[in-house]
Amino acid sequence: MAKNLNRVFFGLKCTECGYQRRPSIKNKKNTPDKLEVKKFCPKCNKTTTFVETKLGK
C-alpha cells in the first residue's frame, strides 16, 4: 500500500483554556495554513475555537 506524503498528523488546542484534543489528520497540499475549528471543549464546557498545534512525542 502506498503512503500519502501529503497527509500530516497534528493536534488541536483550545484557545481559551489550553485543553488539547486527540490527533487529527489533514492534507497539507489542500490546506497549507493553520487550521482553526470550532469544537466543544469539555474543560470550558462550551464551544470554542481550536487551533492546530504540533503533536508532542
DRENTORKOL-3810 file (N, C-alpha, C; in nm, 4 decimals):
REM DRENTORKOL-3810
@n.u->0.0840; n.v->-0.1165; n.w->0.0000; ca.u->0.0000; ca.v->0.0000; ca.w->0.0000; c.u->0.0896; c.v->0.1244; c.w->0.0000
@n.u->0.0603; n.v->0.2210; n.w->-0.0849; ca.u->0.1408; ca.v->0.3412; ca.w->-0.0974; c.u->0.1090; c.v->0.4388; c.w->0.0147
@n.u->0.2116; n.v->0.5109; n.w->0.0607; ca.u->0.1928; ca.v->0.6121; ca.w->0.1641; c.u->0.1628; c.v->0.7457; c.w->0.0979
@n.u->0.0743; n.v->0.8197; n.w->0.1594; ca.u->0.0421; ca.v->0.9531; ca.w->0.1098; c.u->0.1259; c.v->1.0530; c.w->0.1883
@n.u->0.2255; n.v->1.1145; n.w->0.1244; ca.u->0.3160; ca.v->1.2054; ca.w->0.1925; c.u->0.2548; c.v->1.3425; c.w->0.2186
@n.u->0.1389; n.v->1.3714; n.w->0.1595; ca.u->0.0744; ca.v->1.4995; ca.w->0.1822; c.u->-0.0058; c.v->1.5021; c.w->0.3119
@n.u->-0.0342; n.v->1.3865; n.w->0.3707; ca.u->-0.1117; ca.v->1.3786; ca.w->0.4941; c.u->-0.0198; c.v->1.3978; c.w->0.6146
@n.u->-0.0584; n.v->1.4863; n.w->0.7057; ca.u->0.0204; ca.v->1.5106; ca.w->0.8265; c.u->-0.0702; c.v->1.5002; c.w->0.9497
@n.u->-0.0117; n.v->1.4549; n.w->1.0606; ca.u->-0.0819; ca.v->1.4492; ca.w->1.1879; c.u->-0.0584; c.v->1.5793; c.w->1.2632
@n.u->-0.1616; n.v->1.6248; n.w->1.3359; ca.u->-0.1485; ca.v->1.7447; ca.w->1.4172; c.u->-0.2466; c.v->1.7353; c.w->1.5329
@n.u->-0.2277; n.v->1.8191; n.w->1.6320; ca.u->-0.3185; ca.v->1.8227; ca.w->1.7464; c.u->-0.4034; c.v->1.9486; c.w->1.7411
@n.u->-0.5100; n.v->1.9499; n.w->1.8191; ca.u->-0.5955; ca.v->2.0673; ca.w->1.8300; c.u->-0.5912; c.v->2.1180; c.w->1.9735
@n.u->-0.5748; n.v->2.2509; n.w->1.9906; ca.u->-0.5626; ca.v->2.3100; ca.w->2.1229; c.u->-0.6653; c.v->2.4207; c.w->2.1401
@n.u->-0.7351; n.v->2.4210; n.w->2.2536; ca.u->-0.8356; ca.v->2.5226; ca.w->2.2842; c.u->-0.7671; c.v->2.6575; c.w->2.3046
@n.u->-0.8239; n.v->2.7630; n.w->2.2461; ca.u->-0.7633; ca.v->2.8953; ca.w->2.2585; c.u->-0.7912; c.v->2.9591; c.w->2.3939
@n.u->-0.8917; n.v->2.9121; n.w->2.4655; ca.u->-0.9267; ca.v->2.9735; ca.w->2.5938; c.u->-0.8575; c.v->2.9081; c.w->2.7125
@n.u->-0.8626; n.v->2.7742; n.w->2.7208; ca.u->-0.8071; ca.v->2.7079; ca.w->2.8397; c.u->-0.6804; c.v->2.6275; c.w->2.8113
@n.u->-0.6495; n.v->2.5991; n.w->2.6847; ca.u->-0.5293; ca.v->2.5239; ca.w->2.6508; c.u->-0.5473; c.v->2.3737; c.w->2.6477
@n.u->-0.6720; n.v->2.3261; n.w->2.6579; ca.u->-0.7008; ca.v->2.1822; ca.w->2.6529; c.u->-0.6644; c.v->2.1278; c.w->2.5156
@n.u->-0.5919; n.v->2.0143; n.w->2.5118; ca.u->-0.5516; ca.v->1.9555; ca.w->2.3846; c.u->-0.6363; c.v->1.8341; c.w->2.3532
@n.u->-0.6885; n.v->1.8290; n.w->2.2306; ca.u->-0.7696; ca.v->1.7167; ca.w->2.1852; c.u->-0.6810; c.v->1.6145; c.w->2.1165
@n.u->-0.7401; n.v->1.5017; n.w->2.0822; ca.u->-0.6678; ca.v->1.3920; ca.w->2.0186; c.u->-0.6126; c.v->1.4330; c.w->1.8821
@n.u->-0.5188; n.v->1.3576; n.w->1.8281; ca.u->-0.4587; ca.v->1.3909; ca.w->1.6989; c.u->-0.5597; c.v->1.3863; c.w->1.5839
@n.u->-0.5365; n.v->1.4677; n.w->1.4847; ca.u->-0.6177; ca.v->1.4715; ca.w->1.3639; c.u->-0.5245; c.v->1.4629; c.w->1.2442
@n.u->-0.5824; n.v->1.4455; n.w->1.1267; ca.u->-0.5044; ca.v->1.4364; ca.w->1.0032; c.u->-0.5575; c.v->1.5397; c.w->0.9047
@n.u->-0.4656; n.v->1.6021; n.w->0.8300; ca.u->-0.5081; ca.v->1.6927; ca.w->0.7245; c.u->-0.4178; c.v->1.6745; c.w->0.6034
@n.u->-0.4654; n.v->1.7189; n.w->0.4882; ca.u->-0.3872; ca.v->1.7161; ca.w->0.3664; c.u->-0.3213; c.v->1.8525; c.w->0.3533
@n.u->-0.1878; n.v->1.8584; n.w->0.3709; ca.u->-0.1191; ca.v->1.9873; ca.w->0.3713; c.u->-0.1139; c.v->2.0527; c.w->0.2331
@n.u->-0.1405; n.v->1.9770; n.w->0.1297; ca.u->-0.1442; ca.v->2.0347; ca.w->-0.0041; c.u->-0.2714; c.v->2.1180; c.w->-0.0233
@n.u->-0.3856; n.v->2.0693; n.w->0.0305; ca.u->-0.5122; ca.v->2.1406; ca.w->0.0174; c.u->-0.5276; c.v->2.2518; c.w->0.1210
@n.u->-0.4740; n.v->2.2321; n.w->0.2416; ca.u->-0.4857; ca.v->2.3311; ca.w->0.3490; c.u->-0.3480; c.v->2.3594; c.w->0.4075
@n.u->-0.2685; n.v->2.4457; n.w->0.3437; ca.u->-0.1327; ca.v->2.4730; ca.w->0.3918; c.u->-0.1290; c.v->2.5604; c.w->0.5171
@n.u->-0.2347; n.v->2.6389; n.w->0.5412; ca.u->-0.2376; ca.v->2.7273; ca.w->0.6574; c.u->-0.2769; c.v->2.6496; c.w->0.7827
@n.u->-0.2593; n.v->2.7149; n.w->0.8996; ca.u->-0.3019; ca.v->2.6525; ca.w->1.0244; c.u->-0.4528; c.v->2.6415; c.w->1.0273
@n.u->-0.4997; n.v->2.5291; n.w->1.0750; ca.u->-0.6419; ca.v->2.5012; ca.w->1.0779; c.u->-0.7044; c.v->2.5585; c.w->1.2054
@n.u->-0.8214; n.v->2.6208; n.w->1.1921; ca.u->-0.8987; ca.v->2.6695; ca.w->1.3061; c.u->-1.0379; c.v->2.6099; c.w->1.2966
@n.u->-1.0795; n.v->2.5389; n.w->1.4025; ca.u->-1.2061; ca.v->2.4673; ca.w->1.4015; c.u->-1.2808; c.v->2.4989; c.w->1.5309
@n.u->-1.4123; n.v->2.5172; n.w->1.5194; ca.u->-1.4938; ca.v->2.5343; ca.w->1.6394; c.u->-1.5387; c.v->2.3971; c.w->1.6864
@n.u->-1.5047; n.v->2.3633; n.w->1.8122; ca.u->-1.5398; ca.v->2.2348; ca.w->1.8711; c.u->-1.5832; c.v->2.2571; c.w->2.0156
@n.u->-1.6467; n.v->2.1541; n.w->2.0720; ca.u->-1.6868; ca.v->2.1612; ca.w->2.2122; c.u->-1.5675; c.v->2.1267; c.w->2.2999
@n.u->-1.5385; n.v->2.2110; n.w->2.3970; ca.u->-1.4302; ca.v->2.1866; ca.w->2.4925; c.u->-1.4913; c.v->2.1366; c.w->2.6227
@n.u->-1.4573; n.v->2.0134; n.w->2.6665; ca.u->-1.5145; ca.v->1.9613; ca.w->2.7899; c.u->-1.4641; c.v->2.0339; c.w->2.9143
@n.u->-1.3466; n.v->2.0944; n.w->2.9066; ca.u->-1.2921; ca.v->2.1659; ca.w->3.0218; c.u->-1.3629; c.v->2.3007; c.w->3.0407
@n.u->-1.3875; n.v->2.3730; n.w->2.9298; ca.u->-1.4584; ca.v->2.5022; ca.w->2.9350; c.u->-1.6100; c.v->2.4821; c.w->2.9422
@n.u->-1.6564; n.v->2.3666; n.w->2.8983; ca.u->-1.7982; ca.v->2.3316; ca.w->2.8914; c.u->-1.8757; c.v->2.4225; c.w->2.7955
@n.u->-1.8097; n.v->2.4597; n.w->2.6841; ca.u->-1.8747; ca.v->2.5389; ca.w->2.5800; c.u->-1.7997; c.v->2.5202; c.w->2.4490
@n.u->-1.8567; n.v->2.5711; n.w->2.3414; ca.u->-1.7939; ca.v->2.5618; ca.w->2.2104; c.u->-1.6921; c.v->2.6738; c.w->2.1949
@n.u->-1.5676; n.v->2.6372; n.w->2.1650; ca.u->-1.4603; ca.v->2.7349; ca.w->2.1498; c.u->-1.3829; c.v->2.7060; c.w->2.0214
@n.u->-1.2918; n.v->2.7941; n.w->1.9882; ca.u->-1.2075; ca.v->2.7777; ca.w->1.8697; c.u->-1.0830; c.v->2.6971; c.w->1.9082
@n.u->-1.0556; n.v->2.5947; n.w->1.8299; ca.u->-0.9358; ca.v->2.5129; ca.w->1.8471; c.u->-0.8413; c.v->2.5426; c.w->1.7322
@n.u->-0.7130; n.v->2.5577; n.w->1.7603; ca.u->-0.6130; ca.v->2.5842; ca.w->1.6575; c.u->-0.5174; c.v->2.4657; c.w->1.6465
@n.u->-0.4569; n.v->2.4545; n.w->1.5314; ca.u->-0.3643; ca.v->2.3452; ca.w->1.5022; c.u->-0.2339; c.v->2.3628; c.w->1.5793
@n.u->-0.1836; n.v->2.2530; n.w->1.6374; ca.u->-0.0551; ca.v->2.2525; ca.w->1.7061; c.u->0.0234; c.v->2.1282; c.w->1.6646
@n.u->0.1522; n.v->2.1279; n.w->1.6943; ca.u->0.2333; ca.v->2.0099; ca.w->1.6699; c.u->0.2010; c.v->1.9048; c.w->1.7744
@n.u->0.2180; n.v->1.7789; n.w->1.7382; ca.u->0.1947; ca.v->1.6702; ca.w->1.8331; c.u->0.3166; c.v->1.6535; c.w->1.9221
@n.u->0.2937; n.v->1.6369; n.w->2.0507; ca.u->0.4029; ca.v->1.6083; ca.w->2.1442; c.u->0.4370; c.v->1.4617; c.w->2.1419
@n.u->0.5635; n.v->1.4295; n.w->2.1358; ca.u->0.6049; ca.v->1.2891; ca.w->2.1289; c.u->0.6489; c.v->1.2387; c.w->2.2628
END
